[in-house]
């Protein structure tokens, strides 16, 4: 049986391991002491119960996550509906609103007396109508505009940018608002359309995993037995021949027939001793941004008007921007205590309310990374080193699993599951 090393234990790595385990001798390496990457459920101990709270991967839907749904069905993972409302609290302008109908848009009664607020709502409606039309006409693909260029050409004002489109994009991709202006316009608009975000009645129903997202991870781990090496960092990967790869870790040197690099692009490039010009060219186009997630119970970070509290809450002030997830709404948590996950908001949270701090990294997408994505599968033409990762597409769980399945398809003549493409491509 051929031996395969998988470097990285996020959805790409564990997904590949699951679908290869019956035909290969699989070993997964993870530098952190816990496997899972962004699948990270924290168990909070209350007096009479244990509360599983997700801090990374949280939600999915039944429209744009076909491969993940199939994996969950195989693993018999239970799910429940999740609320996916969105609110904005801009302390610079004083605006507060959420998107749940007129009651949410005008929960702050002063909005009724603000002429600019009505213009803002009209601009949002114009974007929802014109953006998909510009996408399907071919205009956006022909021009290869960034969001900054598209918004400038279309004449969308600052109020619309700062209070709607940039906060929403920033929250979705855990990316600073200013970086969202460099985001490929066609990619963002296609994503918004495919995920039902360009209208009041177009939204998909979203779901979360019962018991926390670690449930699916634990089931895969139980099937892999002792083949997941947590806390063993890979230092280098070197090709020795067409069917031979040397993997050096913090503990020892291994030999494998093939390796799947399921780590972040910068880490992958750093580990490759003999990276080819093509690998250097493509992998170097994916920068990452560090984000600190804080699990806590401090409700003071939420909007003052409680009627607009939503599953996703975006706050803007002079210190920057943050997304606050209300985990009770997202996970239907079995507790009366409100749990929140704040991104990059450590200074404003009471220390005695903090449960856990977690460091994550997310890709920063731009026009260069979009072009690199179009060539990504060129990396997997020959082997024995293969590449997978959510950064090869939108950056989400479905994308990481899809990239893993494409590698599996190259390694197995009759794979247990072939990759299911969706309409949710960048271009």
SVG drawing of the C-alpha trace seen along z (x, -y; Angstrom):
<svg xmlns="http://www.w3.org/2000/svg" viewBox="-41 -65 57 67">
<polyline fill="none" stroke="black" stroke-width="0.4" points="0.0,0.0 1.4,-3.4 2.2,-5.8 0.9,-9.4 1.7,-12.3 -0.9,-15.0 0.5,-18.3 -2.2,-20.3 -5.3,-19.0 -7.9,-21.6 -10.9,-20.6 -8.6,-20.1 -6.2,-17.8 -8.8,-15.8 -11.1,-15.6 -8.3,-14.1 -7.4,-11.7 -11.0,-10.5 -11.4,-9.7 -7.9,-8.2 -7.8,-6.1 -9.1,-2.9 -6.6,-2.7 -3.5,-4.4 -1.4,-4.4 -2.2,-8.0 -0.3,-10.1 -1.5,-13.6 0.9,-16.1 -0.3,-19.2 2.0,-21.7 -0.5,-22.8 -1.3,-20.7 -4.9,-20.2 -6.0,-19.1 -8.7,-20.9 -7.5,-24.2 -10.5,-26.5 -12.7,-23.7 -12.2,-24.7 -15.0,-24.1 -14.4,-25.3 -16.2,-23.5 -17.3,-25.9 -18.0,-24.5 -21.0,-25.9 -22.4,-24.8 -24.7,-22.1 -23.6,-21.6 -21.0,-21.7 -21.5,-24.2 -19.7,-23.6 -19.0,-26.9 -17.5,-27.2 -14.9,-29.9 -13.8,-29.3 -15.9,-27.3 -19.5,-27.8 -22.2,-27.6 -23.0,-26.1 -26.0,-25.9 -27.6,-23.3 -27.1,-25.2 -23.4,-26.0 -21.9,-23.3 -22.6,-20.1 -19.3,-18.3 -19.5,-19.2 -23.1,-18.0 -22.1,-14.6 -19.3,-14.3 -21.6,-15.1 -24.1,-12.5 -21.4,-9.9 -20.3,-10.7 -24.0,-10.9 -23.5,-14.5 -26.6,-16.2 -27.4,-19.8 -29.8,-22.5 -31.0,-25.8 -28.9,-28.9 -29.9,-32.5 -27.8,-34.6 -28.9,-38.2 -26.4,-41.0 -26.2,-44.3 -24.0,-47.4 -23.1,-49.8 -21.0,-52.6 -19.8,-54.7 -18.3,-57.3 -21.6,-58.2 -23.8,-57.1 -25.8,-54.7 -27.3,-51.4 -29.4,-49.0 -29.9,-45.4 -31.3,-43.9 -34.3,-42.1 -37.0,-44.2 -38.2,-47.7 -38.3,-47.2 -34.5,-46.4 -33.6,-49.1 -35.4,-51.7 -34.9,-50.2 -32.9,-53.4 -35.7,-55.9 -33.4,-58.8 -32.9,-57.0 -36.4,-58.1 -35.2,-61.8 -31.9,-61.3 -32.2,-62.2 -28.8,-60.6 -30.1,-57.3 -32.8,-57.1 -30.2,-57.7 -28.1,-55.0 -31.0,-52.5 -31.6,-53.4 -28.0,-52.9 -28.1,-49.4 -31.1,-48.6 -29.4,-49.9 -26.3,-47.8 -28.5,-44.7 -30.1,-45.3 -27.2,-46.6 -24.3,-44.4 -25.7,-41.0 -26.7,-42.6 -23.2,-43.9 -21.8,-40.5 -24.0,-38.6 -23.5,-41.2 -19.8,-40.4 -18.8,-43.9 -17.1,-43.0 -15.1,-40.1 -14.1,-42.2 -12.9,-45.1 -11.3,-43.0 -12.2,-45.7 -11.5,-45.7 -14.3,-46.7 -12.7,-50.2 -12.8,-50.6 -16.3,-49.3 -17.8,-51.4 -16.0,-54.5 -17.2,-53.9 -20.8,-53.2 -20.8,-56.3 -21.7,-54.6 -21.2,-57.0 -19.2,-56.8 -22.2,-56.1 -23.1,-53.0 -19.5,-51.8 -18.8,-52.3 -22.2,-51.2 -23.1,-48.3 -20.9,-46.7 -17.5,-46.9 -18.7,-45.8 -20.5,-42.8 -17.5,-41.8 -15.2,-42.4 -17.3,-40.2 -17.6,-37.4 -13.9,-37.1 -12.5,-38.3 -10.6,-41.0 -10.0,-44.7 -12.4,-47.1 -9.6,-48.8 -8.4,-45.5 -11.9,-44.8 -11.5,-47.6 -8.8,-45.5 -11.1,-42.5 -12.0,-41.4 -15.4,-42.9 -16.7,-40.0 -15.7,-37.5 -17.4,-39.3 -20.6,-40.0 -20.8,-36.4 -20.3,-35.1 -23.0,-37.5 -25.4,-36.4 -24.8,-32.6 -25.3,-33.0 -28.5,-34.9 -27.1,-38.2 -28.4,-40.5 -32.0,-40.9 -34.4,-40.9 -36.0,-37.5 -33.1,-35.7 -31.2,-34.5 -30.4,-30.8 -31.2,-28.9 -28.0,-28.3 -27.1,-25.5 -24.6,-24.7 -23.4,-21.3 -25.2,-20.0 -22.6,-19.7 -20.2,-22.0 -18.2,-21.6 -15.6,-19.4 -18.2,-16.6 -17.3,-15.8 -13.6,-16.2 -13.8,-13.7 -15.5,-11.1 -12.8,-11.4 -10.1,-11.2 -11.7,-8.0 -11.4,-6.4 -7.8,-7.5 -6.9,-6.1 -3.2,-7.0 -2.4,-8.5 -2.9,-12.2 0.4,-13.6 -0.6,-16.8 2.1,-19.0 4.6,-17.6 5.5,-20.5 6.8,-19.8 10.1,-21.6 10.8,-20.7 9.5,-18.6 11.9,-17.4 11.3,-15.4 13.7,-12.4 12.2,-11.0 8.9,-10.6 7.5,-8.4 9.5,-9.4 9.3,-12.4 11.3,-13.1 9.4,-14.9 11.4,-16.3 9.5,-17.2 10.3,-18.5 10.8,-14.9 12.3,-12.9 12.7,-12.3 10.1,-10.2 9.8,-8.8 6.6,-8.8 5.4,-7.9 3.4,-11.2 2.6,-14.3 -0.5,-16.5 0.3,-20.0 -2.9,-21.1 -1.4,-24.0 -1.7,-27.8 0.0,-29.0 2.9,-30.9 3.6,-27.9 3.5,-25.5 6.0,-27.5 8.3,-27.8 8.3,-24.0 9.1,-23.1 12.9,-22.7 12.8,-22.3 9.8,-24.4 9.5,-24.7 9.2,-28.1 5.5,-27.4 4.9,-26.6 6.7,-29.7 4.8,-31.8 1.4,-30.6 1.7,-30.1 3.4,-33.5 0.2,-35.2 -1.8,-34.4 -1.0,-36.7 -2.7,-36.0 -3.9,-38.3 -3.7,-37.4 -6.9,-37.6 -7.5,-37.2 -10.8,-35.6 -12.0,-36.1 -14.7,-33.9 -16.3,-35.9 -19.5,-36.8 -19.2,-40.6 -22.4,-42.0 -21.1,-45.6 -19.5,-45.1 -22.9,-44.6 -25.0,-47.4 -26.7,-49.5 -30.1,-48.9 -30.8,-45.3 -33.5,-45.0 -30.8,-44.9 -28.7,-42.3 -28.0,-39.7 -26.0,-36.6 -23.3,-38.7 -22.7,-42.2 -20.2,-44.6 -18.8,-47.5 -16.9,-50.5 -15.1,-53.1 -11.9,-55.2 -9.9,-52.2 -10.9,-50.0 -13.5,-47.5 -14.6,-44.2 -17.1,-41.4 -19.0,-40.1 -20.7,-36.7 -23.6,-36.0 -23.0,-32.3 -26.4,-31.5 -28.2,-32.5 -25.7,-30.7 -25.6,-27.4 -28.8,-27.3 -26.7,-26.9 -28.3,-25.1 -27.7,-27.9 -29.1,-31.2 -25.7,-32.8 -24.9,-34.9 -21.6,-33.9 -19.9,-36.0 -16.8,-35.6 -15.2,-38.9 -12.6,-39.3 -9.7,-41.7 -11.4,-43.3 -9.3,-42.4 -9.0,-45.8 -12.7,-46.6 -13.7,-43.2 -13.7,-42.9 -10.9,-40.6 -13.1,-38.6 -15.5,-37.9 -12.9,-36.3 -13.2,-32.6 -10.5,-31.9 -8.3,-33.8 -7.4,-32.1 -5.1,-33.1 -6.3,-32.5 -5.1,-33.5 -7.3,-34.3 -6.3,-34.8 -6.4,-38.3 -7.8,-38.0 -6.9,-40.4 -6.6,-40.4 -3.3,-38.6 -4.6,-35.8 -7.6,-35.4 -5.3,-34.9 -3.3,-32.4 -6.5,-30.5 -7.2,-29.9 -3.8,-28.1 -4.0,-26.3 -4.7,-22.8 -1.6,-23.1 0.3,-22.4 -1.3,-18.9 -0.4,-17.7 2.5,-15.4 3.1,-14.7 4.5,-13.3 3.7,-16.6 0.1,-17.8 -1.6,-20.9 -5.0,-21.6 -6.5,-24.5 -9.5,-26.7 -7.4,-29.6 -7.6,-28.0 -11.2,-29.3 -13.4,-31.4 -11.6,-30.5 -14.4,-28.5 -14.9,-25.0 -16.6,-23.8 -13.6,-25.2 -11.1,-23.4 -12.9,-20.1 -13.4,-20.6 -9.7,-21.1 -9.0,-18.0 -11.4,-15.9 -9.6,-17.1 -6.4,-15.7 -8.1,-12.4 -9.4,-12.1 -5.9,-12.3 -4.6,-9.6 -7.5,-7.1 -9.0,-5.7 -12.4,-5.1 -12.7,-7.5 -15.5,-7.0 -16.6,-10.6 -15.9,-12.7 -15.8,-16.5 -19.1,-18.2 -18.7,-21.6 -21.2,-24.4 -22.1,-27.6 -20.2,-29.4 -17.0,-29.9 -15.0,-33.1 -15.4,-33.5"/>
</svg>
